[in-house]
Amino acid sequence: MTRLPPQLLIAAYLQGVFPMGVDGRIEWFSPDPRAILPLDGFRIPRTLRQLLRQGRFELRINTVFKQVMLACTEREEGTWITPEIVRAYVELHRLGLAHSVEAWKDGELAGGLYGVAIGGAFFGESMFHRVRDASKVALSALVERMRTRGYALLDVQFTTAHLARFGVVEIPRDEYLRRLAEAVALRCEFV
């Protein structure tokens, strides 16, 4: 039995808290400020826009969720995604709450991302690429899916240089919690 049962994870997300593995143990975080990617302010760099038009990647949803998670652990600097976190999120996926957006090239998983969807909020957890620009294509697909399905909040937790180019903003925790409450009250379907 995992120390991260689905009910605990869902309750944590609803309060603006998420887990990460740190030095072999689970720690909980609620950053202030919180990084979000406004759906109406999502910036697609010109080169990525051209790449999207070319259709070099095949996009899929939820076909290899666990593989996406495991690929996100393949980092030189180490990972916060512990085996316990993998087990917990695979269970959330089984329950229909965790999802992967995958970019495939020539029949191989080239990049992707995963996160948790509750109501009209998507909590982005991690992304990876094995082929240049594959994670960017997956992120663009995620934003488009969220827009067309009425989502209101894309939580990316922390600002990174990679995400900053897409229009990430940081907001105070109080504002984040207000937006979170409004978003999770929406009835949106990821798949």
N, C-alpha and C positions, 0 to 999 in steps of 0.2 A: 504494500500500500504506500503510495506516495505521500509525502508531507505537503503536497500541493494539490489537494483534491479540487475538482472543478468548481465546487461551491465557494471555496476560499478564493480562488483566482477571480471568479466573477465578482464576488463581493469587493475584492481589492480594486479591480478595475473601476467599478462603480464609484469608488472613493478617490480615484485618481492615483492609485498605488500599483506598482508592478514589481515583480521579483527579478533578481539577477543572481547568478552564481558568482560568489566572490571568495577566493581562497578555499574552495571546497564546501562552502556553506551557502545557504540561501539568505540573501538580504533583500529588504524591501525599500523602494525608492518612490519619492513624490517630489520631483525637482521643482524648484521655484527660482527662476521662471521656468515655464514649461514650453517646449518647442512644439509648434503645430505647423502644418502645411495647409494654408487656406486653399480650399478647392477653387475658389474664384480668383485666387492670386497665383496659381500654379504657373510657373514660367518654364516653357520648353525652349531650351537653347536652339538656335537655328540649325546647327549640325544634327541635333537629335530629331528635330522636325523633319529634316530631309531623310534621315535614317528610317523614321516611322513610315514615311510615304513609300520608301523602297520595299518595305515588307520583308526584310531579311530574316526576321524572327517569327516563329509561330508562337502565339500566345495561348496558354492553357491555364485553367483554374483547377486547383485541388487534385491534380492527377498523381503527384508524387510528393505529398505534403512532408512526410518524414525525411525524404531525400533532400528537400529544400532546407529543412532545419539542419540536417547534418552538414550540408554544404556550407551553411552559415558559420559552422564551427571551424572550418578550415582556414584559419587566419594565422599569419606569422606571429602576430602579437598576442595570440591566445584568445580565449573566448569566455564569455560569461554564461554560455549555454551549456549547462551541465547535463549529464545523462538524466538526472531527475527532472530537469526542466523539459528535456525532450519528451520523456514519458508523459508529463503533465499536459503538454500542449498537443501531443498526439491524441490524448483522451479528449481534450477540448475540440480537436478536429473531428473526432468520431462523433461528438455531440452536435456538430454543425456550427461551432462558434469560432474555430480557428481555421484560417484559410491561407492558401498559397497562390501567388500569381507567378507563373513560370514563363520564361522565354526559352524557346527551344530552337536549335539550329542544326540542320542536317540530322535530325532524329536524336540529338543529344541535348541534355539539360545544360543550357548555356548560362543561365542566371535566373534570379528570382528573388522573391521576398515572401515573408509570412507575417501574420498578425492575427488579431482577435477582433471580431465584429460583434458589437452589442448595440441593438437599436440602430441609430444612425451615426454611430461612432466606430471608427476603425483605429485600432491601436497597433501601429506598425512596430514590429519587434526587431527584425533584422533582414538584411539583404546580402546578396553575394553575386559575383559574376566570375565565370570561367572564360567568357568571350567578351571582349571589349564592348561596352555600352549595353550589355544584356540586362543588367540591373536597372539601368535608366529606362529601358524600354518597358520593363515590368512595372516600374513606378508610374510611368505615364499611363499604362493600362489600368493600374489600380485607380488612379485619379479619375480617369474617364468612366470606369465602372461605378465609382462612388457618385460621381455627378449624375449619371443617367439613372441611378437607383435612389436618388434623394437623400444621400448621406450628408451630414452637416459638419463632421469633425474628423480630421486625420491627425492623430496624435503621433508624433515622431520622437517624443520624449526629450531628446537632447539635440542641439544644433551641431551639425558636423559640416566640414568644408564641402563635402559631397552634396549634402542636402541644401546647403545655403544657396547654391546656384539655382535652385528650383523655387525659391521664394519663401523659405522657412522663416517664421517669425517666433519670437519668444513673448509669452504673455504671463502676467502674474498668476500665481496659483489660484487666487480667488476668482479671477476671470475665467481661468481654465475650468474650475469646478462648476461655474455657472454654465459655461458652454457645454460641458460634459453632461450635466443634468438635462439640458434641453435636447441634446443629441440622442441620448439613450432612451428618451421618451418617444422618439420616432419609431415607426414600424418600417424597417427597411430589410430587404432580403439580399444577401450577398450573392447567392447562387440561385 
